Each structure stands twice: as structure tokens, then as C-alpha cells.
């Protein structure tokens, strides 16, 4: 009996885009959102499809618009979307489609600083569209008009469906994180 050497398919997700888009912001207002890099666990080569899981930490910040010690904000929405996982290595691998990467749980945010979290106004997980494949933008966090001024963190549980016979190497994707002002 001949034993074949075990090969490992490394999965590394290069994440961390910071984008502020949407309606023009009043002077002095600042919105920002970002995710930290994530490296998913390495997998041994297999002929069978497998799923690997991990967690992303999203940070959203709203400094509001202040004039003479009176601050206000118009609320905001954070979305996240992935590119395909590009292959790098010497084994002739193919990209893993963005549709294979998904948010499986958008957890409730925690307050780092600023306004307390409100059940009515947030920040909160939106009622719809917060989980699913990241080949389309998913809104994972929102704050209503007058809520969410401060800094908040949200843990997003994610999964990547790795096709059977995925070649050994590194697979990297880029996440686009967008925060936009508005109720």
C-alpha cells in the first residue's frame, strides 16, 4: 500500500477595507467602519467539499455632527461584501467564488464608547439581509436617526465552503465594508 503525502490547503482571508460612502456628511461629522484581517484554519487536502468557519470583528464609529456642544446624527448603515478568493501557489488552483463565503450569524453589537445601545434605535442587527453569501452586500449593523453616536463592535460568524479537490495553496479575498449616513 502506498501512502500519499498529506497536502494542506491554506485559507487566508485578507480583509480590512475602510470606506465612508453615502449622503454627504455635515462639517465635523465622521463615519467609519472596518474589519480586522482574518485567517481561517488550514485544511488538509480532500476530495470532498468542506466548510471552514471563523469570526470577523467589525468596528463602526460615528462622531456625529457637533455645533456649540450640541451633537446630532442621522443614523447609519454598515454593509459588507466579499470578492472571490484568489488562489496563489504552485499547484494550479482556481479561485473560490465569493458566493461560497457567508455571514452565518450577525451578533448583537457591543458599545465601546458613546451612546448606550437602544432596543428601538440601535445600533442593532437589521431585521432582514444580515446573513447569507457575501457575493452581494449584506447589511449587518444599523442605527436609526438620533442613535448610534459612538464606537461599536460586532462579531460576525462566517463560513467558507471549500470545494472538493481545492488545490493546496493560499486563497485570499478582499472585503468591502461600507458605512453610509441616513435613517
Protein Blocks (a to p, Z undefined) as FASTA:
>chain_A
ZZdddddddddddehidddedjdddehiacdddddddddddddddfbdcddddddddddd
debjaeehiacdebjaddddddddddedjeopacddfklpccfbdcddddfbdcdddfkl
opaddfbhkaccfkbccdfbdcdehiaiacddddddddddddehiacdddddddddddde
dZZ
